[in-house]
Amino acid sequence: MSGADLMEKRIREYMEVKSGFGDPVVQERMLQREFRLFDEDGSGEIDMTEFIKVLETLNCRGSDDDVDELFDRYDADCGGTITYKEFTDGLFKRNATLPNDGDVNVTKSIVAKVKEEILRRGGGNGLRSAAVLLRRMDKDGSGNLDSDELKRGLEEMGIEILLDEDITRLMNAFDKDKSGKISVEEFFKGLQGDMKRKRKLLVRMAYDILDADGSGEVTIDDIRGAYDCSQHPKVMSGDMTEDEALEEILETYEQGEADGIVTFQEFLEYYRDVSAGIDDDQYFELMIRNAWHISGGEGAAANTSCRRVLVKHSDGSEEVCEVKNDLGIGPKDIDKMKAKLIAQGVKDIVKITV
């Protein structure tokens, strides 16, 4: 058990005692009062300094590294602050990726087996495709499946390696209210597993680049600024307009009913699915950096998609320069390239050759 795990355990034990061993609802109310005490501006969020004060009030202390790890664990959107919901969801494990059914190692083994088969058949998009198929098995639109629907859905994906007792174990593990049904969403959270903070931060960087106006929402206008869809095959053939191509890109990242807006959580969920199929951290970083033209990275993770151009100076000397973070800058956008290079500190630019 890590230092952060021990701190979390002490907080829960403290809340149990302080609440007179009340149920989780009572404990959450008491914790909310502690949280609000240090939320000085009433924003509903606390930063690291305020978080440390909350921990001290809860009689919970640890090393700087343990505190950092615990803060990162609750900071689900990597925004540098913790909301009350993030804190309580993390502390009381409301969104735990894999329920404990009394023999969690066996359940983990079955989940790993299902995940492996889905990824083997569908690659990086296998989990998303599987989720779509299982949702079609949901006859009443409740978002829940009974054991027959789950088994039939897995068989339609070609996954016939599970015994009936495996299906029963999965149902028992994910059937939180003992209704005989499991949530498709929670089941796929279990398949996704946890996502490393380093990967979340890379996804956050990509989202912030796409969200050019900093509104906290990505719309078709943001997509338009990042993608030139004029060369899309269907646009060139006349089967699709540029706006329709942009909407198709936007819908890729939306979760549930499309509303024309992609939040960071939706964007992160998309990359949770992708991340689940990639074991190598460097490969994941390279994929994100190259897809979103994010400069930087080291070794095998170093960006290779940002354009390198030949810059000529007034004294006749030349040098190859990287146009950093050049998402949305096309090969003919020389003025934009020049502006980027100047902002990067490149001086005396006479000519740029792509």
N, C-alpha and C positions, 0 to 999 in steps of 0.2 A: 504494500500500500504506500503510495507516494505521500510526500508531505502535504500536498494540496488535498489529497483524499482524507488525511487525518484531520486537517482543519475543517473540512466540510462535515466530517463525522462529529467533530466537537460542536459545531454550530447547531446541528440537528439535535444533539443530546442536550445542549443548553436550552434550546427552544422547547423541547419536551418537558424539561424540569420546570422552566419558568411558566409554562402554560398549565402546570399541574397535570401533565401527561394528557393534555387535551388532544382532540383530533387535528389533522393537518389544517383544516379551515381556521381553527382557533389560533394555531401556531402562525399561520400566514398573516392573520390580522395583527398579531403582536409584532411580527417581523416588519410588517408594513409601517407600523408606528416608529420603529427604530430607523427604518430607511428614510422616512420623511423628516425625521429629526435633523438629518445631515444634508438633506436636499434643500440647501439654503435659498435657491432662487425659485423653488417650486416647479422646476422643469420636469420632474418625474424621472430624472437621471442623476447619477452621481459619477464623479470621476475617480481616479485612483486615490487621490488624497482623501476624499470623502469616504471612499470604500474602506481605507485603513482605519478611519475613525469608527465606522460601523463595526468592523471586526473587533476593535478594542472594547466597544460597548458590549459586544456579545462575548467578551472574555475569551477571545480567540486570537492567538498570536502565532506567527511563524516566521521563517526566514524570508528575506526579500524575494528570493526565487520562488518560494512556495506561494507567497501572496500574488506575485505576477502571474503564476500559472492558474491560480484560482480566479483572478480577475479575468484572464483571457478565456477561461472556461465559461464564464457567465456572459461575456461580451460577445453575444452570438452574431451581431452584424459587423463586428470589428470596427465599431465607430469610436472607440476610446472612452465610452461611458457605458454604464449599466442601467437599464431600466428596472423598475420594480418587477415587471413580468419576467425579464431575463433572469433576475436574481432568484425568484421563487421557483420558476420552472427548472432552473439548474439545481437548486438546493433540494427540492422535493422530487426531482427526477420525473417531472410531469411529461417531458418529452424524451425520456430515455429511449435509445435506439433499439434496445433489446430487452424485453421484460424478463424478470427472473421467475422461472416456472418451477423452481425447486431442484432442477437438474440443468442449470443453464449451459454447462459445457456441452451436453448432448444436443441441446437446442441450437447452440452456436454452430455445431458441426453440421446439422441439417441445413441451417440457413446458409452456411458457407458452400454446401453442396449445391443448393438451388442457385445461389449467386454465380458460382463457377459455370454451371450449365447455361445460364442465361447469357453470360458474357461470352462464352465459347460459341454460342449460336448467333448472338446479335452484336458482338463487339462492343465498342464504347457507347453506342446508343441502345444496347440491349435492355438495360433497366427501364429506360423511358418507354421503349416499345412494349415491354412486358407489362408495365403499369397500365398502358392504354388498353391492352388486351384484357387484363383482369378486370378493369373497370367496365368493360363490355359484358363481362359475366355477371355484373351486379344488376339483377333484373328489376329491382324496385327503386334504383337510383339513390339508395341510402348511403353509398360509399362503403358498404360492408358486404362480406361474402360468408356463406356457410361452407362447411367442409367439402360438399359436393361441388360447389362452384369453384372453390380454390383448386381442387384436384383436377377438374375439367379444364380450367384455365391453364394450369401448368402442363397438362397433357397436350393442349393445343399448341403450346410452345415447343413441344417435343421433349418435355421433361417427364419421363416415365420411370425415373430411377428411385422414386420414393415409395416406401411401403405405406400401407394404411396407417400403421402406428406412427409413422413420421408425420403424416398429415394431421393425425390426432394431436401429436405433441406440438406442432406449429399452432394449431387452433387453441390449445390450452395456454400456450405461451402468450399469444397476442389477443386472446379473448378476455379483455380486461373486466368487462361487466358480466361475464359468464352468461351471455345471451345466446351463445351458440354461433356467433358470427365474429369476424375479425375486420378491422379497419384496413382497407387497401393502403391508405396513406401510412399507417403505422407499420404495416408489414414491409413496405418498401423502405421505410426508415431503417428497419432492421437489416435489410439487404444492403443498403448504402453503407452502413457502418458510420463510424465517426470520421470527420474530415479534419486533417491537421490544420492548426492555426496558420502555419506558413502558407498553406494552399488557399485558405480563406482570404488571407491578406493579398495574395496575388489576384484573386477574383475581385476583391474590393478595388484594387488598382485598375483593373480592366473596366469595372463598372463606372468608376469615377472619370475615366477617359471618355467613355461613351456618354455619360451624363455631363455634357460640356457646359451647361449653364448652372450646374450645381443645385438643381431643383429637388434632387432626391427621387426623381422619376425619369425614366427613359421613354420617350415617345417617338413617333414616326419622324418628327423633325430632327431628333438626335441621331436616328439611324440614317437619315438623309445626309447629314453632315459627315457621316463616317463611311458610307458606302456609295459607290457610283454604280448604279444598277443599269446604266445604259447598255452595258455589254453582257447583261444577263441573257442567256440563250433564248428564253421565252419572250423577253422584251424585244430582242433583235428579230425574232420570228413574227412578232405582232400578236402573240397569244396572251401577252400580259403587259400591262402598263408599268412604268417605273414605280408608281405608288403601290401597285399591287405586289410587285416584287419586294418592296420595302416592308409592306404589311406582313408578307410571308416570313421575312427575317424576324420581325418583331414577335410574331406568334410563336416562333421557335422557343423563345425564352419565357413566354407567359405560362402560368400554371392555372388550371381550371378554366373558367369562362373568360374568354378574351375581352379585354376592356380598352385595348389600345395603350396600356401603360405597363411597363415592366418595372417592378420595384426591385430593390437590392435582394430581398429575400427570394423573389422568384428567380432572379439571375443566379443566386447562390444555389438554389435547389437544382437548377439545370446542371450546374457544374459539380454538384454532389454526385449526380448520376454519372457524369463523365469521370470524375475522380475515382469512383468505386472500381472502374475498370483499368486504372493505371496504378501500378505498384511503385514505379520509379519516380521519386520526387523531382529529379532533374528533368525528366521527360515531361512531367506535368508543367513545370515552370517554363520550359522551352515552348510547349504548346500554347500556353497563355500569352507569353511574351510575343511570339510570332503571330498569333491570331489577332492580337490587339495592338501590334506594333509598339510594344513597351520596351524601351531601350534598357540595357543593363543585363545582369545575369553573369555568372562566371562559369568557365569551363563548358561542359556539355549543355548547360542551361542558358548560355549567352545568346541574346537575340541575333537573328540573322535576316529578319524580314524588313527592318528599317532600311530605307534606301541609302546607299553610299554613292556620293557624287564627287566629281572632279572639280575642285575649286581653283580658279586661276587668280593670282594676285597681280597688282600693278607693276611689281618688279619682275614679272615673268615667271615667278615660282609657282608651283602647283602642289596641291595636296589633296588626298582623298579624305573626305569628311562624311561622317554619318549624320543624316538628318534624323535627330532623335524624336521619338514619339510622333511619328509622321502619319498616324491614322487619318485617312480622309484626304491626304495630299497626293494628287495624281502625278503621273510622269511629265505632264505639261505645266504643272503649277510651279513654275520657276520662281515667281515672286514670293509664294508661300514658303518655298524651300529657303530662299534667301533670308526671309524674315526669321525663320527658325534658326538658321545658322548664325545670324547676327545675335539672336537671343542666347545662343550657346557660347558666344564669345569669339566666333570666327570673324576676323576683321579684314578690311580692304578686299572685298569680293568684287572682282571685275567680271568674271564669267563663271557660270555653272554649267557643267556638261553632265548629262544624265547617263 
